[in-house]
């Protein structure tokens, strides 16, 4: 650039010596314009160089950001895969938990239905007995204890003193009992004989155990004759060991001498169901 200026200046000197003053001034003006253009071009060049440097710096920064973003993106992809896996496992676990809860609810509902059905049948059974047997008779009591129907018949209504032969009047009462029992084929019928505490011995019967059992079997035979399936009948003797009251008066001893007919659902089936469902619930809880 300096060489150009020197050459131009030298040329002007030479020309000034060779050309007229007017031509010299024109050349000088031309040189000034050229210098202005050169200065302007230099300013623009410097501005371009600065812009280039700034653009290069921005480009470098953007490239670094791109590298960081790629790294973050890869990390997010890995995290997303892990999260997806965890979410999938979590959803599976939640679904399993909900399914377990639904199964437990179903089992509990089954138990409640079984209990409700049993209670409903028991209530209907009590109503039938009270209507058929005659609850107003003071020698006959019908009640429910722990979900089981009990019909307690006084000894004097069933047997003569010291006898195990069922009376004719008792057979009429037992016929009413049999009618209700036959209408409930899913129920069993247990006959319990009870005596007072006074010693008893007669013929082949050596004590109150024998008498209580013999009286129970006598009632069983009447019920069997009334066409109740013998497979549903149970004979039991309790002797004097389950008294209602103390055996200290004649009146109390008369109360204790009784026969109870217990009408109950086939308890093994019902409790098998309950036990099975409870085991399932415990297994599910563990």
C-alpha positions in Angstrom: 0.0 0.0 0.0 2.9 2.4 0.9 4.6 1.5 -2.4 1.5 2.5 -4.3 1.3 5.8 -2.5 5.0 6.5 -3.2 4.7 5.6 -6.8 1.6 7.8 -7.0 3.4 10.7 -5.4 6.4 10.2 -7.6 4.2 10.1 -10.6 2.6 13.3 -9.5 6.0 15.0 -9.1 7.0 13.8 -12.5 3.7 14.8 -14.0 3.8 18.2 -12.2 6.9 18.9 -14.0 5.5 17.7 -17.3 1.9 18.8 -17.1 0.0 22.0 -16.7 -1.2 23.3 -13.3 -4.8 22.5 -14.3 -4.1 18.9 -15.1 -2.1 18.7 -11.9 -5.0 19.8 -9.8 -7.3 17.3 -11.5 -4.8 14.5 -10.9 -4.5 15.6 -7.3 -8.3 15.6 -6.8 -8.4 12.1 -8.4 -5.7 10.9 -6.0 -7.7 12.3 -3.1 -10.8 10.4 -4.1 -8.7 7.3 -4.5 -7.3 7.8 -1.0 -10.8 8.3 0.4 -12.0 5.1 -1.3 -9.0 3.3 0.0 -9.7 4.5 3.6 -13.4 3.5 3.3 -12.4 0.1 2.0 -10.0 -0.3 4.9 -12.7 0.6 7.4 -15.1 -1.9 5.8 -12.4 -4.5 5.7 -11.6 -4.1 9.4 -15.4 -4.2 10.2 -15.7 -7.4 8.2 -12.7 -8.9 10.0 -14.3 -8.0 13.3 -17.7 -9.5 12.2 -15.8 -12.6 11.0 -14.1 -13.0 14.4 -17.4 -12.5 16.2 -19.1 -15.0 13.9 -16.3 -17.5 14.4 -16.6 -17.1 18.2 -20.4 -17.6 18.0 -19.9 -20.6 15.7 -17.5 -22.1 18.2 -19.9 -21.5 21.1 -22.8 -23.0 19.2 -20.7 -26.0 18.3 -19.8 -26.5 22.0 -23.5 -26.1 22.9 -24.4 -28.7 20.2 -21.9 -31.1 21.7 -23.4 -30.5 25.2 -26.9 -30.9 23.9 -26.0 -34.1 22.2 -24.5 -35.4 25.4 -27.6 -34.3 27.4 -29.9 -35.8 24.8 -28.1 -39.2 25.0 -28.3 -39.0 28.8 -32.0 -38.2 28.6 -32.6 -41.1 26.2 -30.8 -43.5 28.6 -32.8 -42.0 31.5 -36.0 -42.2 29.6 -35.3 -45.9 28.8 -34.7 -46.5 32.5 -37.8 -44.5 33.5 -39.8 -46.4 30.9 -38.6 -49.7 32.4 -39.3 -48.6 35.9 -42.7 -47.2 34.9 -43.5 -50.5 33.2 -42.5 -52.4 36.3 -44.4 -50.0 38.5 -47.5 -50.3 36.4 -47.2 -54.1 36.5 -46.8 -54.1 40.2 -49.8 -51.8 40.7 -51.9 -54.0 38.4 -50.8 -57.1 40.4 -51.7 -55.3 43.7 -55.1 -54.2 42.3 -55.8 -57.7 41.1 -54.8 -59.1 44.5 -57.2 -56.6 46.2 -60.0 -57.5 43.8 -59.4 -61.2 44.6 -59.5 -60.5 48.3 -62.7 -58.4 47.9 -64.3 -61.3 46.0 -63.3 -63.8 48.7 -64.6 -61.5 51.5 -67.8 -61.0 49.5 -68.2 -64.8 49.2 -67.7 -65.2 52.9 -70.2 -62.4 53.6 -72.7 -64.0 51.2 -72.3 -67.4 52.9 -72.8 -65.9 56.3 -75.8 -63.9 55.2 -77.3 -66.9 53.5 -76.7 -69.0 56.6 -78.3 -66.3 58.8 -81.3 -65.9 56.5 -81.9 -69.7 56.3 -81.5 -69.9 60.1 -84.1 -67.1 60.6 -86.5 -68.8 58.2 -85.9 -72.1 60.0 -86.7 -70.6 63.4 -89.9 -69.0 62.1 -91.0 -72.3 60.6 -90.4 -74.2 63.9 -92.2 -71.6 65.9 -95.1 -71.7 63.6 -95.2 -75.5 63.2 -94.3 -76.7 66.7 -96.1 -74.1 68.7 -93.9 -71.7 70.6 -96.7 -71.0 73.1 -96.2 -74.4 74.7 -94.1 -73.8 77.9 -92.5 -77.2 77.5 -91.1 -76.4 74.1 -88.5 -73.7 73.5 -87.1 -72.7 70.1 -84.1 -70.4 70.0 -80.9 -69.6 68.2 -77.5 -69.9 69.8 -74.3 -69.0 67.8 -76.2 -69.4 64.5 -77.7 -72.8 65.3 -81.4 -73.5 65.9 -82.2 -75.4 69.1 -85.5 -77.0 70.0 -85.6 -77.9 73.6 -88.5 -80.3 74.7 -89.2 -81.0 78.3 -88.7 -84.5 79.5 -92.2 -84.8 80.8 -93.5 -84.2 77.2 -91.4 -86.9 75.7 -91.1 -89.7 78.2 -92.6 -91.2 81.3 -90.4 -91.0 84.4 -87.4 -93.2 84.1 -88.5 -94.4 80.7 -86.9 -94.0 77.2 -90.1 -94.8 75.3 -91.5 -91.8 73.4 -95.0 -90.9 74.4 -97.9 -90.6 71.9 -98.2 -86.9 72.5 -94.5 -86.5 71.9 -94.8 -88.2 68.5 -97.3 -85.5 67.5 -94.7 -82.8 68.4 -91.9 -84.7 66.6 -94.1 -85.0 63.5 -94.2 -81.2 63.3 -90.4 -81.0 63.8 -89.9 -83.6 61.1 -92.0 -81.6 58.7 -89.7 -78.6 59.0 -86.5 -80.7 59.0 -87.6 -82.5 55.8 -88.1 -79.1 54.1 -84.4 -78.3 54.7 -82.5 -81.1 53.0 -79.1 -79.3 53.5 -79.5 -79.4 57.3 -78.6 -82.1 59.8 -80.5 -82.9 62.9 -78.7 -83.8 66.2 -80.8 -85.1 69.1 -79.2 -84.5 72.6 -80.5 -86.3 75.7 -80.0 -84.5 79.1 -80.8 -85.9 82.5 -80.7 -84.5 86.1 -77.9 -85.4 88.5 -79.7 -88.2 90.4 -78.3 -91.6 90.0 -80.1 -93.9 87.6 -80.0 -97.6 86.9 -82.6 -99.8 85.3 -82.1 -103.1 83.5 -79.3 -102.8 81.0 -79.0 -99.0 81.6 -76.4 -98.5 84.3 -76.3 -94.7 84.6 -77.4 -91.3 83.3 -75.1 -91.6 80.3 -76.9 -94.7 79.1 -80.3 -93.1 79.8 -79.5 -89.8 78.0 -78.2 -91.6 74.9 -81.0 -94.1 74.9 -83.6 -91.3 75.0 -81.8 -89.6 72.1 -81.8 -92.8 70.0 -85.5 -93.3 70.8 -86.3 -89.8 69.3 -84.0 -90.5 66.4 -86.0 -93.7 65.6 -89.3 -91.7 65.6 -87.8 -89.1 63.2 -86.5 -91.9 61.0 -90.0 -93.4 60.9 -91.3 -90.0 59.9 -89.2 -90.3 56.7 -86.2 -88.2 57.7 -83.0 -89.5 56.0 -81.1 -91.3 58.8 -77.9 -90.0 57.2 -78.9 -86.6 58.5 -79.6 -87.7 62.1 -77.1 -87.7 65.0 -77.8 -89.2 68.4 -75.9 -87.7 71.4 -76.2 -88.1 75.2 -74.9 -85.4 77.6 -76.0 -87.1 80.9 -76.2 -84.5 83.7 -73.1 -82.6 82.8 -74.7 -79.7 80.9 -77.5 -78.5 83.3 -79.5 -75.4 82.8 -79.8 -74.7 86.5 -78.5 -76.3 89.7 -80.0 -79.7 90.5 -81.0 -78.5 94.0 -84.8 -78.6 93.7 -87.3 -80.9 92.1 -88.4 -78.0 89.8 -84.8 -77.4 88.7 -84.2 -81.1 88.1 -87.3 -81.2 85.9 -85.9 -78.3 83.8 -82.6 -80.1 83.4 -84.3 -83.3 82.2 -84.8 -82.4 78.6 -84.1 -83.4 75.0 -82.7 -80.9 72.6 -83.1 -81.2 68.8 -80.4 -79.2 67.1 -81.0 -78.3 63.5 -77.8 -77.1 61.9 -76.4 -76.6 58.4 -74.0 -79.3 57.1 -71.4 -77.5 59.1 -68.5 -79.4 57.5 -69.3 -77.9 54.1 -69.8 -74.4 55.4 -66.6 -74.3 57.5 -64.7 -76.0 54.7 -65.6 -73.0 52.6 -64.8 -70.5 55.3 -61.4 -72.2 56.1 -60.5 -72.4 52.4 -61.3 -68.7 51.8 -59.4 -67.6 55.0 -56.3 -69.6 53.9 -56.5 -67.9 50.5 -56.7 -64.5 52.1 -53.7 -65.3 54.4 -51.7 -66.5 51.4 -52.6 -63.4 49.4 -51.6 -61.2 52.4 -48.2 -62.8 52.6 
